[in-house]
């Protein structure tokens, strides 16, 4: 629907091009593209159909296209260089966009901050959670989700499924966001059996398909029978697990189609919630929500449907915890909690709720993870 | 009298020969480019797109307004410098494709220098950062040159493999010893500080890298064409054994050509840090070094031709966004055009000296 309208506009634009001089065209283009519509620009660092980070964002963009009065322009594979500044500029100057979703974490500083200063009337919604009151402009907002909740639930399912008691985790970089997922996954698994361990392999970058496949094979050779990952596209990890006949938990988006036999469940983003909030605010002219966070109960993240390999008792154990999370009274990181060197991280009786900023500086691996930060 | 007349005639013939050369060097690549546009148009038509609409969007995205020009030039700026990293060693007959390594290490060097000199006078810091980047980038490519000159290691392979080493070193330092502890989820070195940023060209939203690149290209063109150094370099490129027999210092020539090329790529990295990011982090590994290879080859390793070619490639990349946003075409669309253009321009090399209008009359 919205696409058809977009195409009509393009035709008008071409007519305009024939008539107007080359310089006048650009101004006209911005107007012609959607005179009374909110034009939203979405920028991806990788391909939109990567079965991962970018696809999760693109799904929300697709949901926006169905909203009345909204028109969406998208650009993929934009590196975190001045290219993304120019891409944001093009969307604003050439397409008339007034709300942008530059989705990659690395777009924020300096790129979004510079453009936000240059275009104070345009809203920039960034995925990642870096916005700080008083330090960053008001036309910038960040949204992020507590996906470690889903990782914890994946861990419970993995823990009840594993026979070798060895799990595998393939991670891009040992940064707080990633460590939090590794830890939550391991803690969930160890509720099923405290003997369970998670072998960690860090590949070093967000998108290294060959290394990810090697890591998956190596984990499987070491006896892991459930693996998961935190990289931009879990595609090769999921496919490798399926080919080798073991189980796998997904990440970012739904990968169940890639592993019909071995897919257990997954930790998935549900970005439609923050996207639609930002769009509605922009359309109503309300000030931007600068800091937007949420977990399962807020609809920012979701768990993948259980695969056919998941046993009933595994589903039941995970569903009990999920119900508590939906009520908002489940705390993942609570004492007594030890790291994998034996040092106490959280004392008995203490607890870090999801909103606790201490969790965003995580620099340890919990007991049960084999690996080093 | 008659001898003077014949000399005049030879000179005139020489001059017309030069013109013919220049015209040939212009007509062949432009013709190849036009052919590429036509082939691309047929390809797009086969996919159900209107080629004229595509051409108009490419023009609009890349060159139709002040904004699109700045978009194009800011994408071209790093490519000019990294293309030099291929074109300069090529004068001495070396095929270096590891400019990416010089870019990231040059950037890292600039970030370290900028941070260490943090409190000093900004003008001095800026100069130190650019030279630091150039020095490290230059030494890195000179390493590939030395391996070839003194150990017989193929420089194409070694420079490519050295890139992986450079990226690994870069990541090690950025995520390890040099990491700013406050850069939580995006490991980066400590900031060089706002005062030390070199920023944009006055009145433009294009950073200083563009000016550096153009000046570097001009200087290298003069060096290669109009100095004895450049002449010796080209002799080495033509036939290293003949050059050695003629008593030219082949080793020194090869190494300096690599040093200069690497310095250009290192400068590209330093500019990324000093004009864009303010720190060294993984965003620096953006493939500029590889994109420069294409530019250098299309420019036929001519330093002065690098500038327009880089602008063209930058323009295509700028308009690629336009095609994605307006027509929902994939990002690869512009890569297809680039690939077709690259193949046709390389293929057109075979035409030099074979087209009748440009052939010198052999009297």
Interface residues (C-beta under 8 A of the other chain):
Chain A: X3 X10 X14 X17 X22 X23 X25 X26 X29 X41 X47 X73 X74 X75 X76 X77 X78 X79 X80 X81 X82 X83 X85 X86 X87 X89 X90 X91 X93 X94 X95 X105 X106 X109 X110 X128 X173 X175 X176 X177 X204 X205 X360 X361
Chain B: X53 X56 X60 X61 X64 X65 X67 X68 X70 X71 X74 X75 X171 X175 X184 X185 X186 X187 X205 X207 X272 X276 X277 X278 X281 X282 X283 X286 X287 X317 X318 X321 X322 X324 X325 X326 X327 X328 X330 X331
